[in-house]
Amino acid sequence: MRMVFGLVLILGLALAGFAVYMAKGYVGNYQAKLAAERAARAAIVPTVDVYVTNRQIKYGEPISKEDVRMVKWPENTIPEGAFLKEEDLFPNGERDLRTALRVMEKDEAVLAVKVTEPGEDAGITSRLSKGMRAFAIKVDATSGVSGFLRPGDKVDVYWSGQALDQEVTKLIETGLRLIAIDQKASQDLSGATIARTVTVEVTPQQVANLAQAQSTGRLSLSLRGANDDIAVGAVDVDQKRLLGIKTQTVVETVPEKVCTVKTRRGAEVVEMQVKCPTE
């Protein structure tokens, strides 16, 4: 009996230990899964529905409801100007569609800067800011930065011409935004294009300045960096300053006035210097 009792006791202790082990494993596994679930829940980023393109949309194409769709976009990385509601992108339904101002690739977010207002085309007038005007400047391969200008670039304008009987070059306008190259307002120009005219966005006063400058001399453009917002001071140069020629002032000296009197001594005439009378 004692042997049987001992075996039963040992078996009971073994079963109890196994049960404790299994319970501990179950609790540990449950805690691990719970921690993983909490970590996954913390990693979930809030999203917002944003309109993106269904296909590549080229410059000048109207954008219909079939060309776009809604996708989930991380809330903290939504691009500025994105369309979140149908009434924002299509306020008048299919009646007045927006037009693409630049090429948009498939799955690209539709932004306000990439499309026109409802019902507008992609012409020059749609690219002008309120109160601004379009002015065309004649250029060639040299004055037009070798054809590397694109709509949206910013340029400085230099005037060269005759002033005070010498050739002068002067910076007359800075940071003007290009809105068209020749008759093309799209930013998607392939390769370098030698333009004959560029169109800039300017104020009415700048129109007058550029018109006067273009009629009295030659205009040259200088391309600015995309992120360059440093103010440029007065810049001008003439031939003498360019070549390092210094202007010398010639001082004309007036000879001292000498007064003399002549006297005769017998047959000899003597000339003597005297003080000049005060005038």
Backbone bond lengths (Angstrom), bond angles and torsions (degrees), N, CA, C in turn:
res aa  C-N    CA-C-N  psi(-1)  N-CA   C-N-CA  omega(-1)  CA-C   N-CA-C  phi
1 M - - - 1.467 - - 1.528 111.02 -
2 R 1.345 111.42 -42.49 1.459 113.75 -179.68 1.523 111.27 -63.07
3 M 1.308 116.32 -34.82 1.471 119.41 178.86 1.529 110.82 -67.92
4 V 1.315 114.45 -40.28 1.466 118.72 178.62 1.513 110.03 -65.23
5 F 1.339 115.54 -44.09 1.458 119.35 179.35 1.532 110.86 -61.57
6 G 1.305 115.54 -39.95 1.467 119.27 178.45 1.517 111.90 -64.77
7 L 1.342 116.80 -41.81 1.466 119.61 178.43 1.533 111.93 -64.12
8 V 1.346 114.56 -41.10 1.478 118.83 178.84 1.520 109.91 -63.59
9 L 1.339 116.81 -40.44 1.465 120.50 -179.64 1.533 111.51 -64.81
10 I 1.323 113.43 -43.05 1.479 117.51 179.52 1.527 110.32 -64.75
11 L 1.356 115.64 -42.31 1.469 119.64 179.32 1.516 111.06 -63.30
12 G 1.347 116.80 -39.60 1.463 120.20 178.98 1.517 111.96 -65.44
13 L 1.330 114.99 -42.40 1.470 117.79 178.12 1.538 111.29 -63.97
14 A 1.329 115.59 -37.73 1.466 119.12 179.10 1.525 111.29 -65.12
15 L 1.353 114.94 -44.49 1.456 118.49 179.13 1.528 111.54 -64.49
16 A 1.342 115.81 -38.50 1.466 119.36 178.29 1.523 111.12 -64.79
17 G 1.331 116.04 -42.90 1.474 119.55 178.15 1.520 112.08 -62.98
18 F 1.379 113.96 -41.02 1.476 117.78 178.32 1.523 111.14 -63.82
19 A 1.363 115.52 -40.42 1.472 119.80 179.74 1.527 110.62 -63.92
20 V 1.358 115.70 -40.84 1.471 119.44 178.54 1.528 109.91 -63.95
21 Y 1.340 115.94 -42.42 1.465 120.58 179.20 1.528 110.99 -61.24
22 M 1.343 116.01 -45.99 1.465 119.92 -179.77 1.533 111.42 -64.68
23 A 1.353 115.19 -40.25 1.465 118.54 179.05 1.530 110.83 -64.62
24 K 1.338 114.51 -41.07 1.462 118.37 179.30 1.524 111.24 -63.82
25 G 1.336 115.94 -41.14 1.464 119.81 177.97 1.516 111.86 -64.56
26 Y 1.346 115.26 -41.33 1.464 119.69 179.70 1.528 110.81 -63.50
27 V 1.339 116.00 -45.33 1.460 120.09 179.67 1.526 110.62 -63.29
28 G 1.361 115.99 -42.77 1.465 119.20 179.14 1.520 112.11 -63.16
29 N 1.344 115.85 -41.57 1.461 119.91 178.85 1.514 111.30 -65.68
30 Y 1.341 115.63 -40.61 1.463 120.25 178.37 1.533 111.45 -62.81
31 Q 1.338 115.92 -43.44 1.460 119.78 178.75 1.528 111.71 -64.35
32 A 1.334 116.69 -38.30 1.468 120.54 178.67 1.525 110.95 -64.01
33 K 1.350 116.00 -44.24 1.462 119.94 178.29 1.521 111.34 -65.33
34 L 1.331 116.05 -38.53 1.455 119.63 178.95 1.525 111.21 -64.83
35 A 1.325 117.07 -41.03 1.473 120.98 178.19 1.519 110.69 -65.94
36 A 1.346 116.30 -39.71 1.470 119.67 178.90 1.521 110.63 -65.01
37 E 1.335 116.19 -40.12 1.461 119.84 178.92 1.529 110.93 -64.14
38 R 1.334 115.55 -42.31 1.460 119.01 178.54 1.522 111.64 -63.74
39 A 1.346 116.58 -40.06 1.469 120.19 178.49 1.520 111.12 -65.36
40 A 1.341 116.06 -40.84 1.466 119.32 178.89 1.516 110.87 -66.23
41 R 1.345 115.79 -38.08 1.460 119.28 179.11 1.528 110.77 -65.55
42 A 1.350 116.61 -37.64 1.467 120.32 179.12 1.521 111.62 -68.88
43 A 1.363 115.16 -28.03 1.467 118.80 -178.28 1.518 112.74 -80.20
44 I 1.300 118.16 -11.80 1.457 121.10 179.77 1.526 109.47 -69.60
45 V 1.350 117.97 123.90 1.470 123.29 -178.68 1.527 108.93 -95.89
46 P 1.317 117.97 131.52 1.475 119.95 176.57 1.521 110.36 -60.27
47 T 1.306 117.81 138.71 1.463 122.38 -178.15 1.516 111.10 -123.38
48 V 1.335 113.57 160.43 1.464 121.97 178.43 1.521 107.33 -134.37
49 D 1.332 117.67 144.77 1.459 121.70 178.07 1.526 110.02 -73.17
50 V 1.349 115.96 128.36 1.466 122.84 -179.07 1.522 108.39 -131.34
51 Y 1.335 116.57 143.31 1.464 121.07 177.80 1.529 110.54 -79.03
52 V 1.347 115.77 130.73 1.458 122.55 172.78 1.525 108.34 -128.64
53 T 1.341 115.76 167.63 1.464 120.50 -176.70 1.527 110.84 -83.30
54 N 1.324 115.81 147.82 1.462 122.18 175.48 1.521 112.14 -88.15
55 R 1.340 116.70 -18.46 1.461 121.89 -175.10 1.522 108.62 -152.81
56 Q 1.316 116.44 174.19 1.464 119.52 173.53 1.528 108.92 -72.06
57 I 1.312 116.30 127.43 1.463 121.91 179.26 1.516 107.73 -113.63
58 K 1.314 117.21 123.26 1.458 122.26 -176.57 1.526 111.52 -88.37
59 Y 1.324 114.60 163.65 1.466 120.75 178.42 1.528 110.21 -56.93
60 G 1.328 115.81 133.38 1.451 121.13 176.52 1.512 115.07 88.89
61 E 1.344 118.69 -6.87 1.458 121.06 179.93 1.531 110.82 -82.76
62 P 1.331 117.60 138.04 1.474 119.64 174.51 1.520 110.18 -71.08
63 I 1.321 116.30 149.75 1.464 121.77 -177.92 1.524 108.70 -108.47
64 S 1.325 116.60 114.67 1.459 121.88 179.99 1.528 109.78 -102.69
65 K 1.326 115.52 175.05 1.469 119.84 -179.81 1.522 111.61 -65.86
66 E 1.342 117.60 -26.51 1.457 120.48 178.96 1.526 111.87 -73.59
67 D 1.323 116.85 -16.06 1.465 120.30 -177.18 1.522 113.12 -88.30
68 V 1.325 117.71 -7.07 1.465 120.37 -175.86 1.526 110.35 -133.29
69 R 1.330 115.08 165.12 1.470 121.52 175.09 1.520 108.15 -152.71
70 M 1.331 115.88 164.90 1.456 122.00 179.18 1.529 109.63 -94.76
71 V 1.326 116.52 136.50 1.466 121.60 175.16 1.523 108.78 -132.34
72 K 1.335 116.04 159.43 1.450 121.64 176.01 1.532 108.86 -77.45
73 W 1.335 115.98 128.01 1.470 120.72 -178.16 1.531 107.94 -127.15
74 P 1.341 118.23 135.85 1.473 119.87 177.74 1.529 111.49 -53.60
75 E 1.304 115.42 128.62 1.463 120.65 -172.61 1.524 113.06 -60.07
76 N 1.337 117.44 -34.33 1.460 119.87 -176.34 1.522 113.57 -87.73
77 T 1.333 118.72 4.29 1.468 121.10 178.37 1.526 112.18 -127.48
78 I 1.311 117.48 22.30 1.471 120.16 -179.84 1.523 108.97 -68.54
79 P 1.344 119.29 126.09 1.471 121.13 179.40 1.527 111.15 -63.55
80 E 1.316 115.20 147.97 1.469 119.77 178.01 1.529 109.75 -65.69
81 G 1.318 116.23 133.26 1.460 120.66 179.38 1.515 114.34 88.17
82 A 1.338 117.77 7.37 1.467 120.14 178.48 1.529 110.03 -70.39
83 F 1.326 115.46 152.28 1.465 121.74 179.27 1.530 109.02 -97.76
84 L 1.346 115.78 122.89 1.458 121.47 -176.68 1.522 112.61 -106.79
85 K 1.337 116.69 -15.09 1.464 120.20 -176.77 1.526 109.16 -131.76
86 E 1.329 115.10 150.38 1.464 120.10 179.06 1.513 111.29 -64.53
87 E 1.347 117.36 -37.71 1.465 119.32 -178.97 1.521 112.72 -68.36
88 D 1.343 117.49 -17.84 1.464 120.45 176.29 1.531 110.82 -81.25
89 L 1.331 116.48 -43.40 1.463 120.58 -179.70 1.523 112.05 -78.17
90 F 1.326 116.79 -36.55 1.465 121.42 -179.66 1.540 108.97 -126.08
91 P 1.334 117.95 70.48 1.469 119.26 -177.69 1.522 113.43 -64.14
92 N 1.341 116.78 -27.27 1.469 120.55 179.58 1.525 112.09 -112.57
93 G 1.328 115.56 23.74 1.454 119.45 -179.57 1.524 110.92 67.29
94 E 1.327 116.47 -143.63 1.465 121.93 -179.86 1.525 112.19 -84.31
95 R 1.314 117.57 2.05 1.463 119.73 -176.26 1.534 111.36 -74.56
96 D 1.324 117.16 -48.57 1.463 121.56 -179.61 1.515 108.56 -119.94
97 L 1.332 116.32 98.81 1.456 121.37 -176.83 1.525 110.75 -89.60
98 R 1.310 115.05 153.43 1.461 120.83 172.97 1.524 108.95 -81.99
99 T 1.351 115.90 156.87 1.462 121.89 -178.61 1.527 109.16 -119.78
100 A 1.334 116.33 141.79 1.459 121.47 -178.82 1.533 110.47 -71.44
101 L 1.326 116.18 131.39 1.465 121.67 177.33 1.519 111.90 -93.86
102 R 1.327 117.45 -8.22 1.460 122.30 177.81 1.528 107.86 -158.59
103 V 1.311 116.88 166.64 1.459 120.31 179.01 1.522 109.49 -68.17
104 M 1.323 116.14 132.37 1.469 122.24 174.92 1.520 108.29 -119.45
105 E 1.331 115.87 126.62 1.461 120.65 -179.24 1.526 110.39 -80.07
106 K 1.331 115.19 164.67 1.461 121.37 178.85 1.534 109.85 -59.64
107 D 1.323 116.31 138.38 1.470 125.05 179.49 1.528 112.83 71.00
108 E 1.321 117.90 14.44 1.471 121.08 176.79 1.529 109.50 -86.87
109 A 1.325 116.14 141.06 1.462 119.98 179.87 1.531 110.12 -66.02
110 V 1.316 116.24 138.00 1.462 121.64 177.25 1.532 107.48 -83.78
111 L 1.338 116.31 118.75 1.458 121.54 -177.25 1.524 110.35 -116.10
112 A 1.317 116.00 155.21 1.464 121.03 -177.40 1.530 111.77 -61.76
113 V 1.355 117.72 -33.66 1.465 120.25 -178.23 1.522 111.80 -73.98
114 K 1.335 117.65 -11.56 1.456 121.21 -177.39 1.523 113.04 -98.77
115 V 1.332 116.71 -6.11 1.460 120.26 -176.80 1.524 109.97 -133.55
116 T 1.324 115.70 161.01 1.458 121.00 178.01 1.522 109.96 -84.07
117 E 1.313 115.06 176.53 1.455 120.34 169.97 1.533 108.68 -70.69
118 P 1.335 119.08 158.66 1.475 120.92 -179.02 1.527 111.95 -55.80
119 G 1.323 115.92 129.26 1.456 121.44 176.88 1.516 114.97 86.02
120 E 1.337 119.48 -7.79 1.468 121.49 179.89 1.515 110.30 -89.46
121 D 1.364 114.80 152.53 1.459 118.61 174.14 1.522 108.80 -91.79
122 A 1.327 115.94 -177.48 1.461 120.87 -176.00 1.519 111.89 -97.09
123 G 1.317 117.44 28.37 1.460 121.08 -179.86 1.518 112.78 -73.09
124 I 1.334 115.36 -177.92 1.458 121.84 -177.51 1.523 110.99 -60.87
125 T 1.326 117.32 -39.95 1.466 120.11 -175.10 1.524 111.97 -61.30
126 S 1.332 116.97 -29.59 1.462 119.38 179.83 1.520 112.28 -73.93
127 R 1.330 117.50 -14.60 1.461 120.98 -178.46 1.519 112.45 -98.01
128 L 1.333 117.19 -6.60 1.465 120.45 -178.96 1.520 110.86 -83.69
129 S 1.330 116.16 134.30 1.457 120.85 174.38 1.520 109.42 -74.23
130 K 1.315 115.65 161.66 1.460 120.54 -179.10 1.527 110.82 -61.22
131 G 1.343 115.89 131.29 1.459 121.09 178.96 1.511 114.63 83.77
132 M 1.333 118.47 -1.50 1.462 121.68 -177.50 1.531 110.46 -101.71
133 R 1.325 114.89 162.74 1.457 122.17 -178.48 1.525 109.91 -127.85
134 A 1.336 115.46 159.96 1.461 121.35 176.28 1.521 108.81 -101.58
135 F 1.337 116.61 133.89 1.464 121.37 179.25 1.517 108.47 -135.39
136 A 1.341 116.60 132.49 1.465 122.25 -177.86 1.523 110.04 -94.96
137 I 1.329 115.83 134.04 1.460 122.83 178.23 1.522 108.15 -116.68
138 K 1.331 116.25 129.61 1.464 120.57 177.66 1.523 109.55 -76.10
139 V 1.338 116.01 131.85 1.460 120.93 -179.84 1.523 109.47 -136.87
140 D 1.351 114.66 169.75 1.457 121.13 172.06 1.525 107.45 -138.91
141 A 1.331 117.60 -165.89 1.460 120.16 -176.62 1.519 111.90 -61.84
142 T 1.344 117.15 -33.09 1.467 120.56 -178.29 1.519 111.55 -81.43
143 S 1.321 116.63 -52.77 1.467 120.04 -176.44 1.521 112.33 -74.99
144 G 1.346 117.76 -16.42 1.461 121.38 -178.80 1.516 114.14 -101.22
145 V 1.323 118.16 25.40 1.472 124.18 176.10 1.523 111.12 56.87
146 S 1.315 116.27 44.35 1.468 123.49 173.60 1.518 114.01 56.49
147 G 1.328 118.01 25.62 1.454 120.82 175.56 1.513 115.20 83.24
148 F 1.328 118.37 13.55 1.460 120.57 -178.12 1.525 112.95 -95.80
149 L 1.312 118.10 11.86 1.459 121.52 178.58 1.525 109.90 -80.15
150 R 1.339 115.51 145.90 1.451 122.49 177.45 1.525 109.21 -136.06
151 P 1.347 118.05 148.34 1.467 119.16 173.18 1.523 110.29 -55.11
152 G 1.319 115.49 134.81 1.453 120.89 -176.17 1.514 113.08 101.63
153 D 1.355 117.93 -20.11 1.461 120.76 175.95 1.522 110.50 -68.96
154 K 1.331 116.00 161.80 1.459 121.75 175.60 1.523 109.49 -118.05
155 V 1.321 115.44 140.42 1.459 120.38 -175.98 1.529 110.74 -133.46
156 D 1.333 114.77 155.61 1.457 122.18 167.85 1.522 107.76 -101.11
157 V 1.332 117.20 148.10 1.462 121.82 -176.27 1.532 109.13 -116.56
158 Y 1.342 115.78 127.31 1.462 122.34 178.41 1.526 109.01 -112.74
159 W 1.344 115.70 141.41 1.464 122.01 176.95 1.513 109.20 -110.09
160 S 1.331 115.72 134.84 1.472 121.72 175.97 1.517 108.94 -125.16
161 G 1.328 116.46 131.67 1.458 120.58 -179.74 1.517 111.17 -176.99
162 Q 1.341 115.77 -174.04 1.458 122.47 -179.01 1.518 110.38 -86.88
163 A 1.313 115.55 130.62 1.462 121.68 175.28 1.519 107.85 -149.39
164 L 1.323 116.56 127.09 1.470 122.02 -178.70 1.525 111.22 55.49
165 D 1.348 115.02 44.43 1.461 122.78 175.57 1.525 113.95 61.99
166 Q 1.330 118.05 27.09 1.454 120.38 174.68 1.524 109.46 -151.08
167 E 1.340 115.93 157.75 1.459 121.94 -179.29 1.526 109.63 -75.77
168 V 1.339 115.77 129.13 1.467 121.85 -176.86 1.522 109.27 -129.08
169 T 1.344 117.31 141.65 1.470 123.14 171.47 1.516 107.96 -121.94
170 K 1.338 116.21 131.94 1.465 120.49 -173.83 1.525 109.75 -141.88
171 L 1.325 116.28 139.21 1.460 121.74 173.81 1.529 108.47 -76.64
172 I 1.348 116.76 120.48 1.461 119.39 -175.19 1.526 113.31 -112.19
173 E 1.348 119.09 -25.24 1.463 121.43 178.66 1.526 108.50 -144.89
174 T 1.335 116.64 145.15 1.470 120.93 -179.76 1.527 110.50 -128.94
175 G 1.325 115.13 147.36 1.459 121.57 172.83 1.510 115.70 64.29
176 L 1.338 117.71 34.52 1.464 119.77 178.07 1.534 109.41 -78.68
177 R 1.322 116.55 136.04 1.473 121.57 -177.98 1.518 110.58 -89.68
178 L 1.329 116.16 127.80 1.466 121.23 176.33 1.523 109.42 -79.77
179 I 1.324 116.05 133.34 1.462 119.37 177.99 1.526 112.21 -116.24
180 A 1.335 117.28 -9.21 1.466 119.23 176.88 1.521 109.30 -161.80
181 I 1.336 114.57 148.52 1.457 122.48 173.46 1.520 106.99 -117.92
182 D 1.332 116.58 117.81 1.464 120.87 -168.42 1.528 108.01 54.86
183 Q 1.331 118.23 -122.32 1.474 120.09 178.75 1.529 111.85 -105.17
184 K 1.334 117.76 20.62 1.456 121.15 -176.97 1.521 109.71 -112.64
185 A 1.339 115.43 122.39 1.459 120.51 178.93 1.522 111.91 -102.18
186 S 1.327 117.73 -2.19 1.455 120.62 -179.58 1.517 110.16 -77.62
187 Q 1.331 116.83 143.66 1.457 121.74 176.81 1.521 111.94 -81.30
188 D 1.302 117.26 -7.01 1.462 120.73 -174.37 1.524 110.42 -96.84
189 L 1.331 115.54 65.77 1.453 120.91 176.47 1.520 108.36 -94.97
190 S 1.320 116.69 133.92 1.458 120.53 -178.01 1.519 109.95 -92.65
191 G 1.357 115.87 125.18 1.453 120.67 177.75 1.508 113.02 71.89
192 A 1.348 114.68 179.87 1.462 120.98 178.80 1.522 109.88 -79.93
193 T 1.313 116.14 132.96 1.459 122.01 -179.43 1.516 109.03 -121.11
194 I 1.329 117.32 120.09 1.466 121.28 177.99 1.524 107.74 -77.60
195 A 1.312 115.77 102.78 1.465 120.41 -176.23 1.526 110.97 -85.28
196 R 1.309 114.92 156.80 1.471 121.02 173.04 1.514 111.40 -101.09
197 T 1.317 116.67 -26.66 1.466 121.05 175.59 1.521 109.22 -142.82
198 V 1.317 115.57 148.93 1.463 121.57 170.27 1.525 106.82 -125.68
199 T 1.306 115.98 146.50 1.462 121.07 -179.61 1.513 108.79 -111.17
200 V 1.331 115.72 128.34 1.463 121.17 -177.74 1.523 110.19 -114.79
201 E 1.328 115.35 156.45 1.465 122.01 176.64 1.534 107.85 -96.77
202 V 1.345 115.84 118.89 1.465 120.54 -174.97 1.524 110.23 -140.78
203 T 1.333 114.72 168.29 1.455 121.19 174.41 1.527 109.49 -81.75
204 P 1.328 118.99 164.14 1.463 120.19 176.45 1.523 112.83 -56.65
205 Q 1.331 118.57 -38.23 1.462 120.75 178.13 1.525 111.09 -65.06
206 Q 1.332 116.66 -39.05 1.461 119.71 177.69 1.519 111.62 -67.37
207 V 1.340 116.98 -31.53 1.464 119.98 174.45 1.516 110.08 -58.73
208 A 1.342 116.36 -46.29 1.463 120.42 179.23 1.525 111.13 -63.39
209 N 1.337 116.65 -41.91 1.468 119.90 -179.95 1.526 111.38 -62.44
210 L 1.326 116.32 -45.94 1.462 120.14 -177.79 1.524 112.04 -70.19
211 A 1.321 116.97 -36.89 1.468 120.10 178.33 1.522 110.37 -63.15
212 Q 1.332 116.77 -44.54 1.458 120.35 178.45 1.526 110.65 -64.45
213 A 1.327 116.65 -43.45 1.457 120.49 -179.27 1.526 111.60 -64.69
214 Q 1.332 117.54 -40.62 1.459 120.96 -178.05 1.521 112.04 -69.41
215 S 1.332 116.98 -29.07 1.463 120.29 -179.19 1.531 112.51 -83.50
216 T 1.318 117.48 -15.87 1.472 119.86 -176.41 1.514 113.48 -114.52
217 G 1.319 118.62 -1.14 1.460 120.61 -179.45 1.515 111.33 -168.04
218 R 1.316 116.08 -157.60 1.469 122.38 -178.96 1.524 108.88 -113.78
219 L 1.341 115.62 138.93 1.452 121.45 178.26 1.523 109.94 -106.54
220 S 1.327 116.11 135.99 1.461 122.49 176.71 1.525 108.66 -126.48
221 L 1.337 115.62 145.57 1.453 120.72 -178.49 1.524 110.69 -107.56
222 S 1.312 116.08 145.18 1.454 123.00 175.27 1.521 107.77 -125.87
223 L 1.341 116.70 120.96 1.466 121.93 -175.82 1.524 110.42 -75.56
224 R 1.336 115.64 132.64 1.466 121.39 177.92 1.525 110.28 -97.84
225 G 1.338 116.20 156.22 1.455 120.86 177.67 1.520 111.23 -66.72
226 A 1.327 116.08 155.20 1.465 120.64 -176.25 1.523 111.88 -61.18
227 N 1.329 117.80 -35.23 1.465 121.46 -177.19 1.523 112.47 -109.71
228 D 1.328 116.47 17.55 1.461 120.41 -178.02 1.524 109.79 -85.41
229 D 1.335 116.30 111.00 1.460 120.86 177.22 1.530 111.31 -121.79
230 I 1.344 116.46 21.61 1.461 120.97 -179.63 1.525 109.25 -76.40
231 A 1.324 116.22 129.70 1.460 121.10 179.25 1.529 109.92 -69.31
232 V 1.327 115.78 138.64 1.463 121.89 -179.68 1.521 108.49 -107.48
233 G 1.328 115.81 130.27 1.451 120.37 179.37 1.516 111.74 -80.62
234 A 1.321 116.01 -166.15 1.461 121.36 -179.44 1.526 110.31 -66.39
235 V 1.326 115.95 131.12 1.466 122.48 178.80 1.517 107.79 -131.73
236 D 1.325 117.22 119.38 1.464 120.81 175.39 1.516 108.50 -156.20
237 V 1.327 115.69 152.64 1.456 121.37 179.81 1.519 108.39 -151.47
238 D 1.355 115.60 143.90 1.467 120.77 173.67 1.528 108.26 -117.50
239 Q 1.337 116.10 178.80 1.458 119.79 -175.70 1.520 112.36 -62.32
240 K 1.325 117.22 -43.89 1.461 120.06 -177.31 1.527 111.11 -65.43
241 R 1.326 117.10 -42.20 1.460 119.80 179.92 1.527 110.58 -68.30
242 L 1.350 116.78 -37.31 1.449 120.67 179.76 1.523 111.30 -63.94
243 L 1.332 116.75 -41.35 1.466 122.13 -177.57 1.526 112.85 -89.61
244 G 1.321 117.33 -2.23 1.459 120.48 178.69 1.512 113.89 74.40
245 I 1.326 116.71 25.47 1.467 120.33 179.75 1.515 108.76 -86.23
246 K 1.334 115.76 122.79 1.453 120.62 179.79 1.517 110.33 -95.47
247 T 1.302 115.95 135.96 1.460 121.68 178.95 1.523 109.56 -81.61
248 Q 1.320 115.88 125.41 1.452 121.14 179.38 1.524 110.25 -103.38
249 T 1.318 115.06 135.93 1.468 120.89 178.96 1.519 109.49 -93.41
250 V 1.311 115.62 121.72 1.467 121.50 -179.78 1.524 108.81 -91.92
251 V 1.327 114.88 120.32 1.459 120.12 179.47 1.529 108.62 -96.94
252 E 1.302 115.57 117.57 1.463 120.59 -179.07 1.532 109.64 -82.84
253 T 1.339 115.69 122.74 1.465 120.97 -179.37 1.523 110.28 -91.17
254 V 1.304 115.39 134.62 1.470 121.08 178.91 1.524 108.42 -96.10
255 P 1.332 118.45 121.65 1.465 120.61 -179.50 1.542 111.26 -62.80
256 E 1.312 113.04 144.31 1.462 117.96 -179.84 1.533 110.80 -67.33
257 K 1.313 115.02 134.63 1.466 120.71 -178.47 1.536 110.35 -74.48
258 V 1.306 114.34 132.05 1.486 120.75 -179.83 1.527 109.03 -117.97
259 C 1.339 115.73 127.32 1.475 121.11 179.22 1.539 109.95 -110.69
260 T 1.309 117.73 137.68 1.466 122.47 -179.68 1.536 109.85 -135.42
261 V 1.298 113.79 158.67 1.479 120.60 172.41 1.516 108.02 -129.09
262 K 1.313 115.28 147.74 1.469 120.78 179.21 1.521 109.66 -109.89
263 T 1.308 113.13 134.66 1.490 119.85 177.34 1.514 108.93 -128.30
264 R 1.287 115.20 150.63 1.465 120.38 -179.88 1.525 108.83 -105.94
265 R 1.270 113.23 129.17 1.464 120.34 174.67 1.530 108.18 -120.74
266 G 1.310 111.10 95.13 1.465 116.64 -174.83 1.505 110.15 67.10
267 A 1.295 115.48 -123.02 1.460 120.04 178.67 1.519 112.35 -88.77
268 E 1.357 116.83 -4.13 1.476 120.69 -175.58 1.526 110.47 -102.62
269 V 1.321 116.99 135.04 1.470 123.80 176.12 1.518 107.81 -101.24
270 V 1.355 114.85 121.13 1.466 120.27 -178.17 1.540 109.22 -110.81
271 E 1.400 117.05 131.09 1.473 122.61 178.21 1.520 108.18 -104.87
272 M 1.327 116.01 124.61 1.452 121.22 -176.56 1.537 109.72 -121.21
273 Q 1.353 116.67 140.29 1.468 121.47 178.70 1.510 109.46 -83.55
274 V 1.348 114.03 132.14 1.460 119.94 -179.08 1.507 108.95 -129.87
275 K 1.340 116.37 168.81 1.457 121.74 177.86 1.524 109.53 -69.83
276 C 1.353 113.36 132.19 1.478 118.01 -178.85 1.525 110.19 -71.82
277 P 1.286 116.10 140.41 1.476 119.03 179.04 1.529 110.52 -68.34
278 T 1.311 115.55 145.43 1.482 120.76 178.47 1.503 109.87 -76.18
279 E 1.343 114.45 128.36 1.473 119.21 -179.35 1.531 110.49 -83.15
